[in-house]
């Protein structure tokens, strides 16, 4: 990460709006031929993809220029076979972000086994997911943590920097808010580097990410993590209800969860991909 003296945290440098549709009538996914076109653009647009929202973006290069109006950047899909068409206890949230041209941008995948393990340890249903983006070859875990009975929701993640460095972040819920609002705090300096505002009363749900750090605003990896997190906000109540129900049934021996093969694939040994053969002998 860049040195702190290069940053002026405070003003909004970049905005992402994740606007989830209230109905299925929208221009991006209207008609079979349109869906076939998106599939021809990217294999990430699966046959069970359902377009559920649009992404808008605005950014400025420095704190002296005015932030321009948001413009449409792309759209959001959900894998129906894993969520809407699956049995309640078998649901697994997978959403993907695409550009206006249909190019894949990022994927958020719920990590069910991780959720059950964390929930067992904390005796409370907790959420966990991974983010994969076109900007990074690494998988980013975002996990919910319990910080005491009176604390707000808390999540954590980190992103890798140059020469073995990394930045750690906490996403915490706002204490007084009409909607589902969060702030993102960077460990180094304990500063609020971003905010996530939900539009209270919006039928489909609109979640606006406001990045207040100039270095992080230019970091696409960081931006994708927050975009995916903002979409997860709309689904987290259903995820927690599912985990809570499954947890108690599993505990009583009345049901047993299983991992989807795509979730298992994210647990593959990364050292085979990132270390040289002689280094593998040293770990």
N, C-alpha and C positions, 0 to 999 in steps of 0.2 A: 504493500500500500504506500501511497505517497506520504511525504512528511506532513505533519500537522500544520506547519507554517504556510503550506500551500492552500489550506482550506479556510473558507469563511462560512461556517455553518450557521444557518438561520433562515435566509430567504429561500423560496421554493425555486429549485433549478429545473425540476422535471416532474411532470404529472402523467400518471397512467390511470385511465378510467376503465374499469371492467364492468360493463353494463349488461346484466343478465336479463334476457327477454322474459316478459310475463306470459307470452303465448308463443306458439310455434310458427307464427306468420311473420316472416322477415325475408329480406331480399337475398341473403347469402345462400340459404339452403333450400330455396323454393324450387321444387321439381326434381325428378329423377336425373335428368340430364345435367343439372347443375351439380348434383352430388357426384356424378361420374366425372365431371370436369375437375372437381377438387381432388378426387382420388388419382386422377392422371397427373396432377401437379405434385402430389406427395404420397408415398406409401403410408405415411403416418396418419392419413385420413382414412381410417378403417371403415369397413362396410356397416358397422354398427354405430358410426359417428352421428351425433345429433348436434347441430349448431344451436347453442343456448345463449350466446351473447356476443357483443362486439367490444373491441378494444379501441380506445382513443388515447392520443398522446400529444403532449406539448413539452418543449424544452427550450432552454436558452443557454448560451455559452458562458455568461458571467452574470454577476449580480447588478450590473449597470444597465443591461438591456431589459426590455419589458418582456414578460412571459407571454408568448403568443396564444391565441385560442387553440383548443384541442382539435386535432384532426384524426380521422379514422385511421387506425394502424392495422387492424386485423380482426379476427374473430375467435371465438372459444367453442370447443366441442366437448361433449361428454360421451364416453363409451356406454351406450345403452345396455348392452348385454351384461355388463358388470355392475350396473347400478339400477337403472329403472326397471329392467326386465328380470332381475335376479330376485331370489327369495330374500326376505328381510334380513336374516342372519348371515346370508352369503354375499351381501352387497359389498362392493369394493370400489371406491371412488377413483376414477381415472379421467382427468380432463387434460386437454391439449390446447395450446395457443398457436395460431397461424397468422401469417402476414396477410395483407390485402390480396397479394398475388397467389396465396395458397401455400406458401412455403412454411414448413414446420419451424416453430420458434422455441417451444418449451413443453414439457409434460410434467404433470403432478400426479403421483401415484400413491394411494393410501397404502401404508405398510401395516397390515392387519395383525400379523404375529407380534410385531413390535408394540402395537397398541395393547394387546392382551398381556404381554409381559410387564409393561409399564403400569397398566391398570391393576395387575395383581400385586405389584410392589407398593403401590400407593393406596390401594383399596378405593379407587375412584376411576371412572372411565376417562382416559386421556387419548389425545389424538397424535398420530405420527404419520408423516408422509415424506416422500423424496421428490426432489426437483431435478429434472434433466433438461439441459438447455443446449442450444446449438453453439453457444459461446464457450462451453467448457466440456472437457472430456470426463470430468468428475461428477459424481452423484452427490447432491446436497441433501442431508437429512434435516428436517424441521420437526422438533419434538416438543410436546407440551410437558411442562413440569409443574409439580405442586410446590408452592412456596409458603404454605400455611393456610389455615382455615379461613382467614379474613382477607387474603390477598386476591387480586384480580387474576384473570387468565394470564398465563405466562408461557411463552414458547422460546426456543433458542435454536440458533444455527450459526455456522461459521463458514467463511469462504477463504480459500487459499490465496496468499499473496506471493510475491517474488522471494526467491532464496530461502524457502522454507518458512516464511512468515505466514500469519493468518490473522484475520479479524473476526472477533466474536460479537454476536448481537443477541439482544433480548427483545422480544416483541411482547409488550404488556398491554392489557386492556385498560381503557380509560375508566376512571372511577365514577365520574359523573358524565353520563352520555345518554342521549335519546336513542342512538343507534348502536351499532357494533363498531366502536372506534378503538384504534390501537395506536401506540407510538413505538418506534423502533429505536433502541438505545445501543450505541456503540460502546463496548467495554472500555476501549482506550479513550479516556477523557470523559466517560460517562455522559455523553451528549445525546440528545434526541436528534437523530440524523434523518428520520422520516416519520411520516404519520399516515395512517390509513383511516379514512372517513367513510362511513356507510351513509347512504341517503335514506334517512328514516321515512318510512311510509311508501317507499318505492315498491311497486307490485312485484317486479322481477328481482330487484336488488341491484344497486349501483355501488361499487366500492372503489374509492379514489385513493390512489397511492401518491403522496406528495413527498418528494425527496429533497431534503434541505442541505445536503452535503454535496459540493461540486464534484469531488472525486468519485463518490459513490453514484452520483447521477450519471456519470459517464461509464460506470461499470455495469455492463449488460447482464452479467451473471447475477449480481446483487439485485438488479431491477427485476429479473425473471423470478427470483425467489419471492419477492414481495408481491408481484402480480399473482403468482400461484397461491400464495397465502391469502390474498384478498378474496379470491374465488372460493377457497376452502371455508371462509367465514359463513357463507350462505348454506353450507352443508354440515357444519360441525355438530349442530344439535342432533341431526339424524344419525351421524356417525357415533356420537356418544351414547345415544339411546340404544343403537344396535350393539355396541360393545358392552354396555351395561347388561342388556338382556342375555347376550351370549355368555358373558362372564359368569352370571349366576347359574345358567343352565349347565355350562361346562363344569362348574364347581360341584354341582349336584349329580354329575354323571349322566345328564339327560341329553347332552349334545356335545359334539366335538368339532371345532373349526378346522379348516384346512387352508393351506396356502395356494394361491394361484401360481401356476408355473412361471408367469411373468414376474411375480413378486419374488419367487425363489431365485430367478436369474439375476436380480439385483444384489444378491448375497454372494455372488461368485467371488473367488479369491482375486482381489485386485492386484496383488503383488505379481502375479503371472503376467499382467499387462504393463505394469509400471516399473518393474525392477529387471535388471540384467540377470542372466543365468548365474554368474558368480556371486551376485548380491543375494540371491535366494538362499544360498548356503549359509549366509551369515545371520539370518533372521530366525 
